[in-house]
Amino acid sequence: FKMSAKGIFYVDCGDDGTLDGKDVSGNTITRNDTTNAKYTCTYPTAGTHKILFAGDATGYTSSSYTAAISFSGNTDIKTVDGSLGAIFSGSTDSMFYYTFEDCTSLESIPENLFAGVSGSAARMFDNTFAYCTSLTSIPEHLFAGVSGSASHMFHYTL
């Protein structure tokens, strides 16, 4: 995954997985800037793995077209559980821009995925689920709390 948000984040790769990337110490990522950085969970054996993610974003890039967190192009993700909004709350331009774009194996997402996100930003959900060909339904209240009619806020979201 890629991340541009500032803050302290905890990633448990599970199954003896190892977290690699910029500003990583064990399972903790400490980000003091908003540049885009790539992180990887590496496993000793192939298979299905559950990754746990927690933290508190304290700042976001002012650069348009950069997501706070992105799994774009990851064809291994099948399901997502929990709330990204609890970690990346608030309202910034492009916060979830292309977050799951081209995750062609993604089959389900929870209703509370964006709980805690409020306001309106120009490209907040632009292309968030674009080309997720295995995703067959969207929970009814997925965008509850998000308001406004900012330019391109939901442009090609699905």
Residue pairs with C-beta under 8 A, 6 or more apart in sequence:
1 38
1 39
1 69
1 70
1 71
1 74
2 36
2 37
2 38
2 39
2 67
2 69
2 70
2 72
3 9
3 29
3 31
3 36
3 37
3 39
3 68
3 69
3 70
4 34
4 35
4 36
4 37
4 60
4 61
4 63
4 66
4 67
4 68
4 69
5 31
5 34
5 57
5 58
5 59
5 60
5 61
5 68
5 69
5 88
6 31
6 32
6 33
6 34
6 57
6 58
6 59
6 60
7 31
7 55
7 56
7 57
7 58
7 59
8 28
8 29
8 30
8 31
8 55
8 56
9 28
9 29
9 31
9 53
9 54
9 55
9 56
9 57
9 87
10 27
10 28
10 29
10 52
10 53
10 54
10 55
11 19
11 27
11 28
11 29
11 39
11 41
11 51
11 52
11 53
12 27
12 51
12 52
12 53
13 19
13 27
13 41
13 42
13 43
13 49
13 51
14 49
14 50
14 51
14 52
15 43
15 45
15 47
15 49
15 50
16 43
16 44
17 41
17 42
17 43
17 49
17 51
18 41
18 42
18 43
19 26
19 27
19 29
19 39
19 40
19 41
20 39
20 40
20 41
20 42
21 29
21 37
21 38
21 39
21 40
22 31
22 37
22 38
22 39
23 29
23 30
23 31
23 32
23 37
24 39
29 39
29 55
31 37
34 59
34 60
34 61
34 62
34 63
35 61
36 61
36 66
41 49
41 51
43 49
48 78
53 82
53 87
54 87
55 87
56 87
57 68
57 87
57 88
57 89
57 90
60 68
60 88
60 90
60 92
60 95
61 92
61 94
62 93
63 94
64 93
64 94
64 122
64 123
65 94
65 97
65 123
66 94
66 97
67 94
67 95
67 96
67 97
67 98
67 99
68 88
68 92
68 95
68 96
69 84
69 87
69 88
69 96
69 99
70 97
70 98
70 99
70 101
71 77
71 99
71 100
71 103
72 98
72 99
72 100
72 101
72 102
72 103
73 101
73 102
73 103
74 103
75 102
75 103
75 104
75 105
76 105
77 100
77 103
77 105
77 106
78 105
78 106
78 107
78 108
78 134
79 106
79 107
79 108
79 109
80 100
80 106
80 108
80 109
80 110
80 113
81 110
82 110
82 112
82 113
83 110
83 112
83 113
83 114
83 115
83 116
84 96
84 99
84 113
84 114
85 112
85 113
85 114
85 115
85 116
85 117
85 145
86 115
86 116
88 95
88 96
88 117
89 116
89 117
89 118
90 117
90 118
90 119
91 117
91 118
91 119
91 120
91 121
91 124
92 121
92 124
93 121
93 122
93 123
93 124
94 121
94 122
94 123
94 124
94 126
95 117
95 121
95 124
96 114
96 117
96 124
96 125
96 128
97 123
97 124
97 125
97 126
97 127
97 128
98 126
98 127
98 128
98 130
99 128
100 106
100 109
100 128
100 129
100 132
101 127
101 128
101 129
101 130
101 131
101 132
102 130
102 131
102 132
103 129
103 132
104 131
104 132
104 133
104 134
105 134
106 129
106 132
106 134
106 135
107 134
107 135
107 136
108 135
108 137
109 129
109 135
109 138
109 139
109 142
110 139
111 139
111 140
111 141
111 142
112 141
113 139
113 142
114 142
114 143
114 145
114 146
115 144
115 145
116 145
117 124
117 145
117 146
118 145
118 146
118 147
119 146
119 147
119 148
120 146
120 147
120 148
120 149
120 150
120 153
121 150
121 153
122 150
122 151
122 152
122 153
123 150
123 151
123 152
123 153
123 155
124 146
124 150
124 153
125 143
125 146
125 153
125 154
125 157
126 152
126 153
126 154
126 155
126 156
126 157
127 155
127 156
127 157
128 157
128 158
129 135
129 138
129 157
129 158
130 156
130 157
130 158
132 158
135 158
138 158
143 154
146 153
